[in-house]
Amino acid sequence: MRGVNLEVSRGSFVSVVGPSGSGKTTLLHCLSGIDTIDSGTVKIEGEDVHRLPEAKRAAQRARLMGFVFQSLNLLPILNVLENVELSLILQGRTVKDARSTALLALERVGLSHRIDHRPGELSGGEQQRAAVARALAGSPAILWADEPTGNLDSASAAALVDLLAELNVAGLTLMLVTHDATVAARAGRRISMRDGRIVEDAAE
């Protein structure tokens, strides 16, 4: 990652595209504070992410950010509701609050009828919706999505992007890495990367 200068406004929907190895995922990880940086600054709501102690950085991620990755990291032994609840309990929510919040998040993504099912009993699209519900349950201001449609058929991918676009219209800031030109075109802004650099930054 070299010479990257980027500003993203609150409420934006930004897609990040480029060939494999171009730095798309690294960009998301550096911006969100998952990876450290050697130089420069990343500011979210006025705070320099990489100058925060690790505990405060983790607390900022929990408070402001949601993550959806191609590898969903849903726990196979838990049902859908429990998967979403667990993320909230780990943030310090009470069990009662975690359950009510998880139910609302699952309703928001259209999975209320599947809450008792385990991930292995869901379709790929339903699993991704469960992952989105888990990411949304903490009411993040920013959602980072890394190839969220990579394992989905075209119909399921389109439905997931429709959902993400609706959430963006409702005020969620969304930054999405994708290889899919159709998915990228749904964003209001497209960033193209190559060899760790931004080579194009254009409104759709």
Secondary structure, 3 states (H helix, E strand, C coil): CCCCCCCCCCCCEEEEECCCCCCHHHHHHHHHCCCCCCCCCCEECCEEHHHCCHHHHHHHHHHHEEEEECCCCCCCCCCHHHHHHHHHHHCCCCHHHHHHHHHHHHHHCCCHHHCCCCHHHCCHHHHHHHHHHHHHCCCCCEEEEECCCCCCCHHHHHHHHHHHHHHHHCCCEEEEECCCHHHHCCCCEEEEEECCEEEEEEEC
